[in-house]
């Protein structure tokens, strides 16, 4: 099966899996497949993935989270810090996964980038507290500290 002549083929494979309903296996599903290898289990698609989160809720969650991945801090549209060859694309993820009883309520949703979302099934990292953030900022170079200050001033219009 040809995924298409597009630059973001991995994203297209995920779309075929979730939105089109094709059963495409990866190295996470079968040990004999290498990373980047895919196996189309059957040519017949399963029922399409139902989107239960409304566009309004998605927009609210993205705006509330500052269009920033809540796991790694990557900003939508900018080069991803862990994979600079691609721009950050945000998804909506669950704080408590639906498989563990979580809901689609906005309080249980977060913005998460595609890189973190690929390996984040049922993982909910804790947010750094103030003390941890201050330690990291103090360890940073002076130029990085100034960049943080500039970003905070712009964010809070100080």
C-alpha positions as CSV (number, residue, x, y, z in Angstrom):
1,X,0.0,0.0,0.0
2,X,1.3,3.5,-0.9
3,X,0.8,6.1,1.9
4,X,1.0,8.9,-0.7
5,X,3.6,11.2,-2.0
6,X,3.8,13.5,1.0
7,X,6.6,14.6,3.3
8,X,4.9,13.7,6.5
9,X,4.2,10.0,5.7
10,X,4.1,8.9,9.4
11,X,1.3,11.4,10.1
12,X,-0.6,10.0,7.0
13,X,-0.1,6.4,8.3
14,X,-1.6,7.5,11.7
15,X,-4.5,9.1,9.8
16,X,-5.1,6.0,7.8
17,X,-5.2,4.0,11.1
18,X,-7.4,6.2,13.1
19,X,-9.5,8.2,10.7
20,X,-9.9,5.9,7.8
21,X,-10.0,2.7,10.0
22,X,-7.3,0.6,8.4
23,X,-5.5,-1.9,10.6
24,X,-1.9,-0.9,10.1
25,X,0.6,-2.5,12.4
26,X,3.9,-1.0,13.5
27,X,7.0,-2.2,15.5
28,X,4.9,-1.4,18.7
29,X,2.4,-4.0,17.6
30,X,4.7,-6.7,16.3
31,X,8.3,-7.4,17.4
32,X,9.3,-8.6,13.9
33,X,8.7,-5.1,12.4
34,X,11.5,-2.5,12.6
35,X,10.8,1.2,13.4
36,X,9.5,2.8,10.2
37,X,8.1,-0.5,8.9
38,X,4.3,-0.9,8.6
39,X,2.1,-3.9,7.8
40,X,-1.4,-3.5,6.4
41,X,-3.2,-6.3,8.2
42,X,-6.3,-6.3,6.1
43,X,-7.4,-4.1,3.1
44,X,-10.9,-3.7,4.5
45,X,-11.1,-0.7,6.7
46,X,-12.7,-0.9,10.2
47,X,-15.5,1.5,11.1
48,X,-14.2,5.1,11.0
49,X,-12.8,6.7,14.2
50,X,-15.5,8.7,15.9
51,X,-14.5,12.2,17.0
52,X,-16.4,12.9,20.2
53,X,-14.6,16.2,21.0
54,X,-16.3,19.2,19.4
55,X,-14.4,21.8,17.5
56,X,-15.3,24.4,20.1
57,X,-13.9,22.2,23.0
58,X,-10.7,21.6,21.0
59,X,-10.3,25.3,20.4
60,X,-11.0,26.1,24.1
61,X,-8.4,23.5,25.3
62,X,-5.7,24.7,22.8
63,X,-6.3,28.3,23.8
64,X,-6.3,27.5,27.5
65,X,-3.0,25.6,27.1
66,X,-1.4,28.5,25.1
67,X,-1.1,26.4,22.0
68,X,1.8,24.6,23.8
69,X,2.4,20.9,24.3
70,X,1.7,20.1,28.0
71,X,4.4,17.4,28.0
72,X,7.5,18.9,26.3
73,X,6.5,22.6,26.0
74,X,6.7,22.7,22.1
75,X,4.7,25.5,20.6
76,X,2.3,24.9,17.7
77,X,3.8,25.8,14.3
78,X,7.4,26.2,15.6
79,X,10.2,23.7,15.0
80,X,9.8,20.8,17.4
81,X,12.6,20.8,20.1
82,X,13.2,17.0,19.8
83,X,12.7,16.8,16.0
84,X,13.7,20.2,14.4
85,X,13.0,18.8,10.9
86,X,9.3,19.1,11.5
87,X,7.0,21.8,12.8
88,X,5.0,21.1,16.0
89,X,1.5,19.8,15.4
90,X,-0.8,19.7,18.4
91,X,-3.5,17.2,19.2
92,X,-5.9,16.9,22.1
93,X,-5.1,14.3,24.7
94,X,-6.7,13.0,27.8
95,X,-5.2,13.6,31.3
96,X,-7.0,10.4,32.5
97,X,-7.3,8.2,29.4
98,X,-10.7,7.1,28.3
99,X,-9.6,3.5,28.7
100,X,-9.1,4.2,32.4
101,X,-12.4,6.0,32.9
102,X,-11.5,9.5,31.8
103,X,-14.1,11.8,30.1
104,X,-14.1,14.2,27.2
105,X,-14.7,17.1,29.6
106,X,-12.3,20.1,29.0
107,X,-10.9,19.7,32.5
108,X,-9.7,16.2,31.5
109,X,-8.2,17.4,28.2
110,X,-4.7,18.8,27.3
111,X,-2.8,19.9,24.3
112,X,-0.1,17.4,23.3
113,X,2.2,17.5,20.3
114,X,2.4,14.6,17.8
115,X,5.9,13.6,18.9
116,X,4.8,13.2,22.6
117,X,1.5,11.7,21.5
118,X,3.2,8.9,19.6
119,X,4.6,7.4,22.8
120,X,2.3,8.7,25.5
121,X,-0.5,6.2,25.7
122,X,-1.8,6.4,29.2
123,X,1.1,8.4,30.5
124,X,0.4,11.5,32.5
125,X,3.6,13.3,33.6
126,X,3.4,15.6,36.6
127,X,3.8,19.3,35.9
128,X,7.0,20.9,37.3
129,X,6.3,22.9,40.4
130,X,7.6,26.5,41.0
131,X,10.8,25.3,42.9
132,X,11.8,23.0,40.0
133,X,11.2,25.7,37.4
134,X,13.3,28.2,39.4
135,X,16.1,25.7,39.7
136,X,16.1,25.1,36.0
137,X,16.1,28.8,35.2
138,X,18.9,29.5,37.7
139,X,21.0,26.8,36.0
140,X,20.4,28.3,32.5
141,X,22.8,30.7,30.8
142,X,22.2,34.4,31.3
143,X,21.1,34.7,27.6
144,X,18.6,31.9,28.2
145,X,17.4,33.6,31.4
146,X,16.9,36.8,29.5
147,X,14.9,35.0,26.8
148,X,12.7,33.5,29.5
149,X,12.1,37.0,31.0
150,X,11.3,38.4,27.6
151,X,8.8,35.5,26.9
152,X,7.2,36.0,30.3
153,X,6.9,39.8,29.8
154,X,5.3,39.2,26.4
155,X,2.9,36.5,27.8
156,X,1.7,38.6,30.7
157,X,2.1,42.0,28.9
158,X,4.2,43.4,31.8
